[in-house]
Structure formats: structure tokens, C-alpha cells
């Protein structure tokens, strides 16, 4: 194994390429400690120490630090570690360990997200948001339905009514044009046609 390139990632870290491929990211002090220089061979013992001891510990410590500030989905944390330059196998091992320790739990993330956001967001919008965070439609949809069944969250019609009250919008006295405009607003927010129709008594596409 030959170090073919060492290039700065930021002020303190360097990207190490071995045999023309990106291998890992290390601190400047590590370069001296492991005698890593372009064009020189990497001792197998040192490579093994970096891959099996140094980087796994750093990846785990980095993950703990991130998770202390807020909750992450598996995808979000994986993206963070990829951005930090950790090898994929180390990332996968780190995530598996965190899942086993219950530090990472996509179902818990979805439950918390839906519980807190359901007061202002539609079912569709929340599920789309969770999809972007790496949680599949079926998983987040099941979580939503379970919370709704347990009455832990309000249904869409209740949320729409709260939104209308906040806007000072009275469906009973609103004009056709006002209902049309509000319908479009609610549709853009992801609320279902049926829920909107049940509240406004107006359905522009029927």
C-alpha cells in the first residue's frame, strides 16, 4: 500500500489517498505519528491500527457528540460521517452499534417529529419531510396512523380549523372567492381534499 496523495480537507484535517483511492481523513499530527508521506509505503500494522482502533473510536465519539445536541435519523448521521471522511465500513459499524445502544432509532425520530409538528403540518407534509430525512413512506405513515389512533395527535380537520382560527377565517361567512383562495393555500400545505372540503364546504375540482 502506497500513499499516493495527501491533500488538506480543512485547517486541521487531511485526506489520505492510498493506491490512488481515498482511504481516510486524519489530523496533521497523525501524519507525523504514522509517518505518512506521498510516495511512501504504509506499514500494514499502522494501517490496521488506524482502521480498527483510531477511526472507529473517533467516528463513535463524533456520533455521540452530534447526538447530544439533537436526535438524528440513520441517514442524517450517515451523511454527517460521510462528510467527515470516514470509510464506509467504519460508518456502517458505528451506526449499527448506535442502533443497538438505542441512540439511533428512526421510529422514535418519526414519532417525536410527528407529535410535535402535527399541530401545524399536514400528514402529507410531515411524511415528505421524514422521507427527506431517510425514513420511508410506509414507516412514517404507520407511525402517524398509530399516534392518531391513540389520540396522541389531532386529525387534519382539527388542525385546519386551528389554522383558520389563527388566520381569522370564518368558513360560514366566507365568500366563494375567499374559500377558493383558502382551499389553494391548504392544498399547498399538503392537506387532503376531503379534509379541506369537510371544513370549507367547498370543493373546486368536483
Rosetta blueprint (number, residue, H / E / L):
1 X L
2 X E
3 X E
4 X E
5 X E
6 X E
7 X E
8 X E
9 X L
10 X L
11 X L
12 X L
13 X E
14 X E
15 X E
16 X E
17 X E
18 X E
19 X L
20 X L
21 X E
22 X E
23 X E
24 X E
25 X E
26 X E
27 X E
28 X H
29 X H
30 X H
31 X H
32 X H
33 X H
34 X L
35 X L
36 X L
37 X L
38 X L
39 X L
40 X L
41 X E
42 X L
43 X L
44 X H
45 X H
46 X H
47 X H
48 X H
49 X H
50 X H
51 X H
52 X H
53 X H
54 X H
55 X H
56 X H
57 X H
58 X H
59 X H
60 X H
61 X H
62 X H
63 X H
64 X H
65 X H
66 X H
67 X H
68 X H
69 X H
70 X L
71 X L
72 X L
73 X L
74 X H
75 X H
76 X H
77 X H
78 X H
79 X H
80 X H
81 X H
82 X H
83 X H
84 X H
85 X L
86 X L
87 X L
88 X H
89 X H
90 X H
91 X H
92 X H
93 X H
94 X H
95 X H
96 X H
97 X H
98 X H
99 X H
100 X H
101 X L
102 X L
103 X L
104 X L
105 X L
106 X H
107 X H
108 X H
109 X H
110 X H
111 X H
112 X H
113 X H
114 X H
115 X H
116 X H
117 X H
118 X L
119 X L
120 X L
121 X L
122 X L
123 X H
124 X H
125 X H
126 X H
127 X H
128 X H
129 X H
130 X H
131 X H
132 X H
133 X L
134 X L
135 X L
136 X L
137 X H
138 X H
139 X H
140 X H
141 X H
142 X H
143 X H
144 X H
145 X H
146 X H
147 X H
148 X H
149 X H
150 X L
151 X L
152 X L
153 X L
154 X L
155 X L
156 X H
157 X H
158 X H
159 X H
160 X H
161 X H
162 X H
163 X H
164 X H
165 X H
166 X H
167 X H
168 X L
169 X L
170 X L
171 X L
172 X L
173 X L
174 X L
175 X L
176 X H
177 X H
178 X H
179 X H
180 X H
181 X H
182 X H
183 X H
184 X H
185 X H
186 X H
187 X H
188 X H
189 X L
190 X L
191 X L
192 X L
193 X H
194 X H
195 X H
196 X H
197 X H
198 X H
199 X H
200 X H
201 X L
202 X L
203 X L
204 X L
205 X L
206 X L
